[in-house]
Amino acid sequence: MKQIKYLIFIIPILLYGQNKILIYMDFEQTDHLKAYGITYSALKDGAIADWLLNYRGGSFLIDYSEELALKCRLKNVSFEVVTSQQVVDLYALVQSEEQNMEVVRLEKAPNIGVYVPSTFDPWDDAVTLVLEYAEVPYDKLWIEEILRGDLEKYDWLHLHHEDFTGQYGKFYASFYNAQWYIDQQLQYENQAKKLGFKKVSEMLLAVVLTIKQYVGQGGFLFAMCSATDAFDISLSAHNVDFIEKMYDGDAADPDAQKKLDFNNTFAFENFKLEMNPMIYEYSNIDILPHEIGNQNNDYFTLFEFSAKYDPVPTMLIQNHVGIIKGFMGQTTMFRKSVIKKSVYILAERAGTDQVKYIHGNYGRGTFTFYGGHDPEDYQHLVGDPPTELDIHKNSPGYRLILNNILYPAAKKKKQKT
């Protein structure tokens, strides 16, 4: 497995000849979320940005232009104009061996795909919600687009809260009579029939394997909530029927657990399936509510990495705080004991076996899994109103999502062949 390397820039003083805009990302920033959108837009327009890791919350430095300054003002994004001499001093500080900081150059805005069903609403999913708020463009694609090869158009893919096991979210016990559940099942079954699959689970496995190939070839995958463990469960059970009759029309293999292949998974191993169709859990990967306890004590802590030697995990945890309020989801957190040793743990609940945020490599690409549904809605329920991000514009939980859309823009080192 190859480690993706990123260029850390030692920039000669002679290259500095103009003022720059510093979009600082500490507590003084008025709108952290739109700051990412501003930076993405600048990259899309052909600018080059430098991400100052661990400097003032992970700030962005971009060549000054009146257009960029005006855009910041209009979006209420705080910034400073720094002179060429100040830029020299700033780079010297950030690249100093005494500081756990670094400069990572961002060169090209990644093309973003979001895997969502046709019934999608932006507020169903935290990623699409924050992309809309930050004004970062994305394309929607679903099963048919994935299987026909459209992933090659995208640098970065987000998985909507999909149940890749084919059990329709395991909502059967609570919602089997609800019209939305009936409509959802029909939609998936009709899609499977259209594409020539006998079962929905077989169709979704084909999707998962296609996405796995995409990552192996250099794609960046980001998933939240149930799209994390359900993805790996589907990979582990690629030759096993562990789904009960109400989901796929026939009984599950009673020996399914013994037949799982953990060599096929990205992040998790040695987990135990929850095969009871009436229990709203896929496996013991997920942390249960009673294990979390009092909501008021639910916080997770970001790990600290060396910015100079571990730039990728450092990029992914850039924030203005180190401790973040927790939030639940169908998959809330990951049990540390079933996480592969090769995976980076980016954030965990201190003193527990509960991990919130992980990252790893597969082939030439990477995956990042983030537990929970909505960082600003502690226990999001079916039918709840959407989160209004204009009152959460400094959300540290949402910042972790947006770190993921910029890190594919980082310039990579060429690998030796």
N, C-alpha and C positions, 0 to 999 in steps of 0.2 A: 504494500500500500504506500503510495507516494504522498509525502507531506507537501501541501501547497505552500510555496514560498512567496513572500511579498517584498518588493523593493523598499528598503528604508533609505531615504535620500539624505546624502551629505551634499548640500547645495552650495556651490562656490559663491562667494560674496559678489563676484563680478556679474552674476546673473541678476542681482537685485537692482532694478532701475526704476521702479515705479511704486506708488502707494498701493496698499492692499486693504481689503475689507476683512476685518476679523469678526466673524460671527461667533461670539463667545457663548458657551453652553453651561455656565455655572448658574448659581441662584439668581444672578442679575438678568438672565435672559427672560424676556417677556412672553415668548411663545416658542418653547423648545420644538414642538412638533412641526410647526410651519418652517422652522429653520432648516430642517431636513429637506423639505420641499423646495426651499430656495436654493439649497446646495445642489440638489438633484437637477433643478431647472438650469442652473448655471452650467453643469456638466453637459446637459442636453444641448445647450446653446454653443458648446464648443470650448468652454472655459476649462481650465485645470484647477483643481482645488487641492489643498493640503489639509489632511486631517491631523490635528495636533493632539495625539493621544495623551490623555491624562492632564492636558493643560486646560485649566478652567472648564472642566467637565467634558472635555473632548471637543475642542473648538474647531472651526473651519476657517481657512485663510484662502482668499480668492482675490485675483487681480481686481483693482478698483475700476469701476465704471459707473457713470451716472445712472445708467439703466439699472444696474444691480442695486445701487444704493436706494434708488426710488422704489424698487420692488420690495426691498426690506422694510422701508417706511410704510408702504401701502399694506403690507402683510403684518405690520406691528412686530417685526423681528428685530431685536436689538443688535447693534453692531458698533464697531469702532473703526475709524480710518486710521491706519498705521503707516507711518512714513517709511521710506526705503531703509533708513538707518535703524528705525525701530524694528523692522522686519529682520535685519541682520542680527540684532540683539535677541530677538524672539527665537529665531532658529538656533542661535548659539545656546540659549537656555534650554530649549526642548531637547536638543541633541547632546547636551552635556552628559557625561558618564555618571555624574552625581545625581541626576534626576531620573526617576522612573517615568520618562516621557519619550515620545518619538514622533517623527513626521512620517506619515504614509501618504503617498501621492494618489489622488483619485483622478482618473483620466477619462473615463467613458461611462455615461449613465447606462446602467444595465436595462435591457428590455425585460419587462416584468409580466409574467403570466400568473393569473390566479385561477385555480381549479375550483369551479363553483357550478352547482346545478342550475338549470334554466329558471328555476323558481327563486333564484337568489335575490336577496335584498341586501344592500350594503351593510345594514346594521346587524345582520345575522352573524357577522364575523369581525373580530377586532382588527384584523389586518386590512380588510377592505374599508372598514370604517376610518382608520387612520390614514390610509392612502387617499381617500376622498378628502379628508380634512386637510392634509398636507399638500394636496393638489399634485400628487405624483401619479402620472398616467399608468394604466395597466390594461391588459387585455384579459377577457374572460374566456376560459376554455374548459371543456368538460370531457366526458368519457370518449365521445366520438372523435374529438379533436386530438386527444392524447393518442388514441390508437391509430390514427391515420398519419401520425408523424409530425404534428405541429410543434412539438416541444423544441425542435431544432431552431425555432425562431427566437427562443427566449434564453436569457442568461440566468434568470432567477424564477423559481416557481414556488408559489405558496399553495398549500393544501387547505382548502376550506374544511370545516369540521366534519369530514367525511368518515363514515364507518366502512372501511375497506374490507371488513370481514363478510359483508353481505347480510348482516343481522339488523339493518335499518335502525342503528343506534341502540338496539336492545330496549326500545320503548314499548315493546309488545304488552307487557303486563299493565302498564298505565294508560296506554293510548291506542290499543288495537281497534277500538271503535271510533276513534276520532277521525274526522274526514281528512285532515291533513296527513295523517299516518296512512290511511287507505290510498290517498292520491299519490303519496310518495312511493309506496310499494308498487303501485301500478306503473308509475313513471319508470322505475328501475327495471321492472319486468319487461315492459315494452321496449326499453332500450336494449336489453339483453337479447330479446327476440329479433330485433332489427339487425343487430350486429352478429347474429348467428351463434349465440351462446345458449346452452341449455339452462344455466343457472346464473343468477345475479352474482353469486360469489365467484364463479369462474370468470365472469366479465371483469369484476373488480380486481381479481388476481392479475389478469392481463394488463390492467392499468398500472398496478403496483410494479410489475416486472418491467414495464416500459419506462416508468419513472426511475426505477433503479438503474436501468441502462443509461438513462439521461444523466444521472448523477455520476455514474462511472466514467462517462465521456467528458466530464468537466462542468456539469450543471450545478447550480446552487439551489438546494432544497430547504424550505422553511415550513414548519408545520406547528400547529397549536392544538391543544385539547385532544379530542379523540382521534384526530388524524395522525397522531404520533404513535401511540401503542397499537392502534388498529392496523397501521401500515406494517409494522414489524410482525404482528401476529399473522397477518396475511402471508408475509414472506416465509415465516416459519412453517406454516401449514400448507405449503404449495402443493403437496401431494396427499392432503388429509381432509376428510369431510368431518368437521367438528360442529356443524350447524344443524340445529334441530328442525323438525318437520314444518313448523309454522312459518319458517323463514325460507326453506328451499324445497319443501315437498317430500323430503325423505329423512329418515332418522340419521343421527350423527353416529360416527364410528366410536364405539365405547373405548377403544384404545387410542384415541386421537392424541391424547397428551404424550404418550410414549413415542409417537411417530413425528413429533415436531422436530424440525431441523434448524437449530439456532445458528448454524454456520451461514445461513442465508440472510440473517437479519442485519440491520444497521447498528442499532444501539443496545438492544436488550437480549438477554439470554437466561436460560434456566427459570423462566417464569411458568406459572401454572394457569391454565385456562380456567375461566368460569363458564362452564358449559350449561348451567341451569338457565334456560331461556327466560325465566321469570325474574332473574336477578340482574339489576342494572349495572353490570360490570363486565368487562371483557376478560380480565385476568388480574393477577395480583401485582402487576406493574404499577397500577394506580394506587394512590394513597386515599384511604377512605375518610369521610368526614369525622368519624369518632376519633381517628388518629390525630387529626388536626386540633380538635378541641375548640376552645373559646376563640371566636373570630377576632377579638381584640388582641390576642397574642399571636396572630398569624402574620408573620413577617419572614421574608427570605433575604439572605445576605449574598451580595455579589463577591466572587472571588477576586483577589488581586493577582494579576499576572505581570511578568516583566514585559514592558512595552517594547523593549529592544530585541528580546529573544522570542517572545510569544505575541507577535503583533495581531494575529487573527483573533484569539480569544480576548485580547485587550480591546480590539475594535468592537467586538460584540457586547462588551459590558460597559461601554462608555456611558457615563451618567453623572448627574450632579449630586446623587446620593449613593450610599453604599448599602443601605438597608431599605427594602421596598415592601409595602403592604401587600399581603398575599391576596389571592382571588381563586375562586373555585371553578370547576368545569366538569364535564363528564369524565375527563382525565385531568385531575387537578395537579398532581405531582407524580414523580417517578420514584420507585423504591430503589435505593442505592444498591442493594444487594443483587439486583438483576440487571444493572447497567454494566456493559462490557468495560473492561479495564482500559481499552484503547480510547475511550470516549472522554472528552473534556467535560468536567462538571463546572459550569459557569456560575451557578447560583444554587444555594441550598438553604434549608431551614436549619439554622445552627443548632447543633446538639441532637439532631434527629437523623433518621434514615430517609428523610424527605428531600428530594432534589427537584428543583423547579425548572432548570434551564441547562441544556446540554448541547454539545457540538462535537462533530466527528468528521472524519474523512472516509470517502469510499472511492477507490480509483483515483481519477483526476478531479473529482468534485467533492462537495461537502454537504452535510445535512446539519440542521439546527432544529431542535425540538424544544418547545416552550409550553409548559403545562398551564392549564386554566383556560377560561373562555374569554373574559373581558377584564383587563387590569383595573378598570374603574367601576365595575359592577360585581360586587363580591360573590353573589350567588345568582347568576343569571338563569332565569327560568323560561320555559317555552312561553312565548307570547308577551314577554316583558318589553317595555318600550326601549327604543335605542338610546345608547349613551350619547350625551351631548358633549362633544369634545371641546367646544368653545369654553366650557367651564372646567376643562381638564387639560388645558394647553401646555402645562408643565409636567404632565404625568410621567414619572420615571418608569412605570411599567410599560407604557406605550413607547417610550424611547428605546427600549430593548428591541421592539419590533422594527423600528426604523433604522437602528444600527445595521440590521440585516439587509436592508435594501441598498445601503451604500457600500457595504464592504465588498461586494463583487466588482465595484468600480476601482478597487485598489490595484495598482500595477503589479503584476506578477513577475517574478524572476523566470527567465527561460530555463527550462530543465535540460540537462545534458542528456544526449541520446547515446 
